[in-house]
Amino acid sequence: MNNTPTPAKLLDDAQTLRYCRHILLPQVDFEGQEALLNSKVLIIGLGGLGSSCVPYLASSGVGQLTLVDFDTIEVTNLQRQIIYQESQLQQNKALAAKAFINNLNSDCYVEAITHELADNERENMIKSHDLVIDCTDNLAIRQQLNQHCFDHKTPLVSGAAIRFEGQVTSFNYAPNTPCYHCYTRGFSEQQLSCVEAGIFAPLVGIVGSFQALEALKILTGIGEPLFGSLLLIDGLTSEQRRFNYHHDKNCPVCGLCEHST
């Protein structure tokens, strides 16, 4: 078997023109844009958050996106999941999102996964990607994503939105940094869903855009990602607050107790 690594892709002239507004930023430049071109991002969930996040990932020049969602488009989704159209009702969300991205940026390779992933299948995907974006509203899935991302040291960007409230945080799984399990031990997990509590449409766009912002910063190595920090967004007051949270040495996922015998 040939184990020769695939050469990194370089920007061609057309791509240099397309992304010139990024390249003009000294923090990004050619190096950062080519890092995006060579990145593979896994997005779990193509609802309000995912459908707001993936357009910016694709338009910004991420080379490969893997979209996972087995749900279909319902009329109630159209209030906030703005990449979908009335003509696409009952279509699979991952396939509809893939079609949207193909029309937006044909250079972006998109794989759509339309079935519910088994845990081992999810883990195999995580270890073959450079970053994972959690756009789900399921605590059990989030904990599984966290475990696999910790095991393979794959950065994770997590977001949530309900009513008029949104939150974003990220994890890089460096030594002595908190994981998602550490975070949920310090902050209460929202138990209601948008179906039960409602959601103000622009809020998912704000949170999903912040998730894209976090992912692009991590992939290019610029700025200060929300590692160990929680960004809270209040849609009613337009206030944002940032809180720090810490590594739990007794965490069953990333704590010292996992190494004890």
N, C-alpha and C positions, 0 to 999 in steps of 0.2 A: 504494500500500500504506500502511496506517495504521501509523505508527511511534510512536504515542503509548504511553508506558510504562504497564503495568498498575498501577493504584493498589495500594499495599500493603494487605494485609488487616489488619483490626483484630479483636481479640478480642470476641466477643459475650458475653452474660451467661452462657450455658451453658458456654462455654469458660473464662471467668474463674473459674467455680466449679470446673470440672474441674481446672484447673491452679493452684488457689489455693495449694497447698503450694510450688510453684515461685515464685509471685508474692510470697509472704511473704519469700523470700530477697532481701535488699537488692541482692545482686549480680545477680540475675535481673530481678525486678520486672516490670512490664508491658512495658517496652521489650525485655527479653531474651526474654520469652515470645512477643511478636509477631515478633521476629526468627526464632524457630523456626518459627512459623506460616507465614512467608514463605520458608522455606528449602527447597531441593531437594537431596537427598542421593542419590548413586549408590553402591550397594553391590555389589561384585563378589565373588561367591561366597556361597552360602547353606548351607555346611557347618557345622562346629562353631562357628567364630567368627561367621559371618554370622547363624546362627540364634540366637546368644546376644546379638548386637548389635542386631538390628532391633526386637525387642520394646521395648527402652528408647527407641529413637529414635521409634517410633510412639507409645508411651504418654506420652512427654515433650512431644509436640505438634509434631514436625516436619511441615510441611505436605505434602511430597511425597517419596516414596521410590521409587527405581527399582531393582529387584532383578534381578540378572543371574546366571543359572545354568542350564546345559543338562543337568545331571546329574539322575538320578532317585533316589528314596529307597530305600535298601537296608536290610535288617534290621540290618546292622552299624552303620548310622548312628544307630540309636535309642539306643545306649549313651550318646550325648553331645549329639545334635542334638534338643533336647527340645521344640521346637515341632512336631515331626512325630509322627504316631500310626501304630500298626500298620495301621490301615485305609487308610493312604495309601501303603503300599509300592508302588513302581514309578511313583508320580506324580512329575511334575517338581517339583523343590525350589522354584523361584521361584514357581510357581503355588500350591503348598501354603503357602509363606510368605505370599503375598498373602492367601490365605483366612484365615490366622491373624490377620494385621493387621486385615483387614476386621472380624473379630469383636471385636478388641481396641479399635479406634478407627476408627469409620466416617468421621470427619472427615479422616483421613489419606488422601490420594490415592496409590494404589499402581499402578505399572506393572511388569509382570513380563516379562522378556526371557528366552525359553526356548531360544535358539540361541546358538552360539558366535559371538562378535562378530569381524568383520573389524577390522583395525587402524584403518581410517578411520572405521568406525562407532563404535568405542570412543572415538576422539578427538572426534567430534562430540557424543557424549554427555557427555564430560568438560567440554567448554567450555560446555555448557548447564546445568551443575549448580554448586551453590555449594561442594560438598565431595565428595570421593571416599573411600570406605572400602575398603581392600584386605583381603579375607578369603580370598584364594587361597593356594595352596601351590605356586605355579608361578613360578620365578625369571624366566623370559622374559616372562610377563605382567606381573609386578611392574615389570620394567625398562621395559616399554612404558607402563604407567600412569604411572610416574615421568616419562618423557619428555613425555608429553602434558600431565600436570599442570604440569610446569615451563613448557612452551610457553604455557599459558593461565593460569598463576598460580592454579591451583585447588588449595586445600589438600588434602593427602592424609594419611590416618591408616592406618598399617600395623601389623598384628599377626601373630604366629606362635605356635604351640604344638606341642610334641611331648614324648612321655614325661611327665615331671613339670615341664617347663620352658616358660616363656612369656616373650614380649617384646612391647613396644609402643613405637612412636615415631611422630612426626608431622612434617610438612613444610609450611612456608608459602611457600617459594620467594621470600622476600625477598632483596634483594641481600646477598651474602656469607654466606648461610646454607646449610647442607648439604642436598643432595638425597639420594634413596635410593641413588644410585650412589656418592656420597661415603661413605654409611654402610656399604655392603657392601664397600668397599675397606678399611675399618678393622676390620670384624667379619666373621667367617666366616659364610657362608650355609649353613643346614642343608640337606644333600643328601638325607637320608632322609625318607620320608613316614610318616604315621601308620599306613599299611598295613604298612610294613616295621618300624617301631620301636615302635608302640603309642602310646596317649595316655590319660592319666588323665582321666576324664570331667569332673570339676568345673573342671579347668584351663582348658578352652575357654570355660566360662562366665565365669571370672575375666577372661581376656584379652579376650573379646568385650565384656564390660561395661566394661572400661577403654577399649576403642575407642569405645564409645558415649559414655563420659564425656569423652574427648578431643574427639569431634565436637561435642558439646553446648557445651563450653567455647569451642571455636573459633567456632562459629556465633553464640554470644551475646557473644563478646568478653570473657569473664571468666577469672579464674585464670591459671595458667601452663601452657599446653600443652607437650607434650614436643618442642618444636622444638629440634633439635640435641642431644637427650637420648634415651637408651635406658633404658627401664625393664625390668629383668630380674626375673622372678618364679620362685622355687624352690618348687614345690608340696610337696616332701618336708620342707623346713625351715620353710616359710611366711615365708621371708625375701624382701625386695625390695631391690634395689640399683639405683641410678641412675647412669649414666655419661654424660658429655658427649662428643660427637664433633664434628668441625669440617669446615667447607667446604674442599674440595680445589680449589685454584686451577687444577689441571691436569685436573679432572674433564671428561670429554668431553660431559657434559650441561650442567652449570651453571658450569664453570670459565672462566677468562679465555681459555683456548686457543681456545674456540669463536668468539671475536671477532677472533682474530688472522688475518692474511692472509699 
